Amino acid sequence: MNRFIKLMVLCVAFALSGGNTVKERNLFATELFQTVVSQNQNENVIISPVAVQTALGLLYYAAAGNTAEELQKSLHATAHESKGGLAHGYHKLLHSFIKKKTILEIANKIYANRKFEISPEFRKIAQDYFDSDAEVLDFSNETYAVDIINHWMEKKSNGKIDRVVDSIEPDVNVALINAIYFKAKWARPFMDDETTDRAFWLNNHESIKVPTMFADNWYYYADYPHLDAKAIELFFENMDLTMWFILPNKRDGLYELEQKLNGIDFKDLERLWEWKSVSVYLPKFGFEFDTDLRPSLQKLGINTMFSNAADFSSMFHNRAGSMRISKVQHKAFIDVNEIGCEAAAASVAVGVQMSLPLDPKTFVADHPFAFIIRDKTAVYFAGHIVKF
């Protein structure tokens, strides 16, 4: 059994043809999440707002005119903030999560058509602030170009995603690839021998049996009357990232909950956390999610970069022709299981047996729910589970 939580995302295969504050980063994250899940209400969803923001931030640095203005507004970069300041913010973010015994890696790559020359200034910014390397690629040789991009992604994802693109449009000039990979153990594990089949309600009338994990321990827990929901925070071992599970009180309440989460301030939600003894029932889940983010980004006000009016003049040494974005492909993978640390599981069992908590809580995720993985600086993953 794979006894870790593992997440991998390809974000973003940008095909170009022809450091905002924590609050602002989180605002973009909730807006993007709400937009994507609204378009995928009947599908399980996982996205990486951090990966999207990093890639858009790199594009913003290369943009000018209306293209830059739209990216600035959608990323919620303050008008008085310089592009250099924003780049410094992303650099700080990319290097804020390095911890021992965990894996959380974000990698960026630029592939430019061999007929164009990336400007030295942009190349330096990409390398120094976005940890992105640039490489010339012959897009006219489609098979070769596809293999090169997929090989890079397979390597950066530890083999979890081995095929990102199947084809390359003939008018592609630049591909920006951004990957994020996360793997960590639960700090407070679930118990292997307690996983049983339990009902998961797909709606008010239909349910199916799914393997459901169980843990009885102390967690941060909150009831949110204004959201008509409850939430629990699970910790990972040896790192600051935590995973929130947000469960609507009603079996059919997920859509309404996600509308309310748009623009939410996570600090306001954290103020209601209480350290409680909680019996947690959480279904095991694992799935892939693959989508073109272009419609979602357009709903957020990013339109010019997809048109012939796109201006990425700072990217190339000698700009020629239109450099519009044709596609924003986002592919993600998540697998949530029990932890296989027998000593930790035994330790948890002892702790539970010796405690006599007051006002114990239960958190039974037996109907569609949302989840996020975040720390104090950013939202790294967000998604929802609606089916099995």
Residue pairs with C-beta under 8 A, 6 or more apart in sequence:
1 192
1 337
1 338
1 340
2 335
2 337
3 192
3 337
3 338
3 339
3 340
3 341
4 183
4 184
4 185
4 335
4 337
4 339
4 340
5 182
5 183
5 184
5 185
5 186
5 236
5 243
5 334
5 335
5 336
5 337
6 160
6 182
6 183
6 333
6 334
6 335
7 46
7 180
7 181
7 182
7 183
7 332
7 333
7 334
7 335
7 373
7 381
8 157
8 158
8 160
8 161
8 179
8 180
8 181
8 182
8 332
8 333
8 334
9 46
9 47
9 48
9 51
9 179
9 180
9 181
9 330
9 331
9 332
9 333
9 381
10 153
10 157
10 161
10 164
10 177
10 178
10 179
10 329
10 330
10 331
10 332
11 47
11 48
11 51
11 52
11 55
11 178
11 179
11 180
11 293
11 330
11 331
11 332
12 51
12 52
12 55
12 176
12 177
12 178
12 293
12 328
12 329
12 330
13 149
13 164
13 165
13 175
13 176
13 177
13 327
13 328
13 329
14 55
14 59
14 174
14 175
14 176
14 177
14 325
14 327
14 328
15 168
15 169
15 172
15 174
15 175
15 325
15 326
15 327
16 172
16 173
16 174
16 175
16 176
16 312
16 323
16 324
16 325
16 326
17 169
17 171
17 172
17 173
17 322
17 323
17 324
17 325
17 326
18 171
18 173
18 308
18 321
18 322
18 323
18 324
19 81
19 85
19 86
19 87
19 88
19 89
19 90
19 91
19 92
19 93
20 28
20 75
20 76
20 77
20 78
20 81
20 86
20 89
21 78
21 89
22 376
22 377
22 378
23 265
24 75
24 76
24 77
24 78
25 49
25 50
25 53
25 76
25 93
25 377
25 378
25 379
26 265
26 266
26 374
26 378
26 379
27 76
27 263
28 49
28 53
28 74
28 75
28 76
29 49
29 50
29 53
29 378
29 379
29 382
30 261
30 262
30 263
30 264
30 379
31 262
31 263
31 300
32 47
32 49
32 52
32 296
32 300
33 47
33 49
33 258
33 261
33 262
33 372
33 379
33 382
33 383
34 258
34 259
34 261
34 262
35 296
35 299
35 300
36 45
36 47
36 291
36 293
36 296
37 45
37 258
37 370
37 383
37 384
38 255
38 258
38 259
39 295
39 296
40 289
40 291
41 255
41 386
42 386
42 387
43 289
43 386
43 387
44 285
44 287
44 289
44 383
44 384
44 385
44 386
44 387
45 289
45 383
45 384
46 287
46 289
46 332
46 333
46 334
46 381
46 382
46 383
47 289
47 330
47 332
47 381
47 382
47 383
48 180
48 330
48 332
48 380
48 381
48 382
49 378
49 379
49 380
49 381
49 382
50 93
50 106
50 180
50 378
50 379
50 380
51 106
51 178
51 179
51 180
52 178
52 293
52 330
53 75
53 90
53 378
54 90
54 93
54 94
54 106
54 108
54 130
54 178
55 108
55 176
55 178
56 71
56 74
56 75
56 302
57 75
57 86
57 87
57 90
57 130
58 90
58 108
58 126
58 130
58 132
58 176
59 71
59 176
59 305
59 312
59 325
60 68
60 71
60 72
60 75
60 77
60 83
60 86
61 83
61 86
61 87
61 122
61 125
61 314
62 122
62 312
62 313
62 314
62 315
63 71
63 305
63 310
63 311
63 312
63 314
64 311
64 312
64 313
64 314
65 304
65 311
66 304
66 309
66 311
67 304
67 305
67 309
67 310
67 311
67 312
68 311
70 301
70 302
70 303
70 304
70 305
71 77
71 302
71 305
72 79
73 301
74 297
74 300
74 301
74 302
75 86
77 86
87 125
87 129
87 130
88 129
90 129
90 130
91 128
91 129
91 130
91 131
93 377
93 378
94 106
94 130
94 131
96 375
96 377
97 104
97 239
97 240
97 241
97 375
98 104
99 238
99 239
99 240
100 238
101 237
101 238
102 183
102 184
102 236
102 237
102 238
102 239
103 158
103 181
103 182
103 183
103 184
104 180
104 181
104 182
104 183
104 184
104 239
104 241
104 380
105 156
105 179
105 180
105 181
105 182
106 131
106 178
106 179
106 180
107 131
107 156
107 178
107 179
107 180
108 126
108 130
108 131
108 132
108 133
108 176
108 177
108 178
108 179
109 132
109 133
109 134
109 135
109 152
109 176
109 177
109 178
110 118
110 126
110 132
110 133
110 134
110 135
110 174
110 175
110 176
110 177
111 134
111 135
111 136
111 137
111 139
111 145
111 148
111 149
111 174
111 175
111 176
111 177
112 118
112 134
112 135
112 136
112 137
112 173
112 174
112 316
113 136
113 137
113 138
113 139
113 172
113 173
113 174
114 136
114 137
114 138
114 139
116 173
116 174
116 316
116 317
116 318
116 320
117 316
117 317
117 318
118 134
118 315
118 316
118 317
119 314
119 315
119 316
119 317
120 317
121 314
122 314
122 315
122 316
123 134
126 132
126 133
126 134
127 133
127 134
132 176
137 145
137 148
137 149
137 175
138 144
138 145
139 145
139 168
139 170
139 172
139 173
139 175
140 170
142 167
142 168
142 170
145 168
146 165
146 166
146 167
146 168
149 164
149 165
149 175
149 177
150 162
150 163
150 164
150 165
152 177
153 161
153 162
153 164
153 177
153 179
154 161
154 162
156 179
156 181
157 179
157 181
158 181
158 183
160 181
160 333
161 331
161 333
164 177
164 329
164 331
165 329
168 175
169 326
169 327
171 326
172 326
173 321
173 323
174 315
174 323
180 380
182 241
182 373
182 380
182 381
184 236
184 237
184 238
184 239
184 241
185 236
185 237
185 339
185 341
186 234
186 235
186 236
186 237
186 338
186 339
187 234
187 235
187 236
187 237
188 215
188 217
188 218
188 219
188 234
188 235
188 348
189 215
189 338
189 339
189 341
189 344
189 345
189 348
190 213
190 214
190 215
190 280
190 282
190 338
190 339
190 345
191 213
191 214
191 215
191 338
191 345
191 348
191 349
192 338
192 340
192 345
194 213
194 214
194 215
195 211
195 212
195 213
195 214
195 284
195 338
196 211
196 212
196 214
197 209
197 210
197 211
197 212
198 209
198 210
198 212
198 281
198 283
198 366
199 207
199 208
199 209
199 366
200 207
200 208
200 209
200 210
200 212
200 283
200 366
200 367
200 388
201 207
201 251
201 366
201 367
202 208
202 367
202 368
202 386
202 387
203 251
203 252
204 251
204 252
208 388
210 283
210 284
210 388
211 283
211 284
212 281
212 282
212 283
212 284
212 366
213 280
213 281
213 282
213 283
213 284
213 337
213 338
214 279
214 280
214 281
215 279
215 280
215 282
215 348
216 277
216 278
216 279
216 280
216 352
217 277
217 278
217 280
217 348
217 351
217 352
218 275
218 276
218 277
218 278
218 351
218 355
218 357
219 232
219 233
219 234
219 275
219 276
219 278
219 280
220 232
220 233
220 273
220 274
220 275
220 276
221 230
221 231
221 232
221 233
221 273
221 274
221 275
221 276
221 278
221 361
221 363
222 230
222 231
222 232
222 269
222 272
222 273
222 274
223 230
223 272
224 230
224 231
224 269
224 272
226 260
227 246
227 248
227 257
227 260
227 261
228 248
228 249
228 250
228 253
228 256
228 257
229 246
229 247
229 248
229 249
229 253
229 257
230 246
230 247
230 249
230 363
231 244
231 245
231 246
231 247
231 269
232 244
232 245
232 278
232 280
232 363
233 242
233 243
233 244
233 273
234 242
234 243
234 244
234 245
235 242
236 242
236 243
240 375
240 376
241 373
241 374
241 375
241 380
242 373
242 374
242 375
243 371
243 372
243 373
244 371
244 372
244 373
244 374
245 282
245 363
245 365
245 369
245 370
245 371
246 257
246 261
246 369
246 370
246 371
246 372
247 363
247 364
247 365
247 367
247 369
248 254
248 256
248 257
248 367
248 368
248 369
250 256
251 367
251 368
252 367
252 368
254 367
254 368
254 369
254 370
254 384
254 386
257 370
258 370
258 384
261 370
266 374
276 357
276 359
276 360
276 361
277 352
277 355
277 357
277 360
277 361
278 360
278 361
278 362
278 363
279 360
279 361
279 362
279 363
280 362
280 363
281 362
281 363
281 364
281 365
281 366
282 336
282 363
282 365
283 365
283 366
283 385
283 388
284 336
284 337
284 338
285 334
285 335
285 336
285 385
285 388
286 333
286 334
286 335
286 336
286 337
287 333
287 334
288 331
288 332
288 333
289 330
289 331
289 332
289 333
289 383
290 329
290 330
290 331
290 332
291 329
291 330
291 331
292 327
292 328
292 329
292 330
293 328
293 329
293 330
294 306
294 325
294 327
294 328
297 328
298 306
304 310
304 311
305 312
305 324
305 325
306 324
306 325
306 326
307 324
308 322
308 324
309 324
310 322
310 323
310 324
310 325
311 323
312 319
312 323
313 319
315 323
316 323
332 381
332 383
334 381
334 383
339 345
365 385
368 384
368 385
368 386
369 384
369 385
370 382
370 383
370 384
371 381
371 382
371 383
371 384
371 385
372 379
372 381
372 382
372 383
373 379
373 380
373 381
373 382
374 380
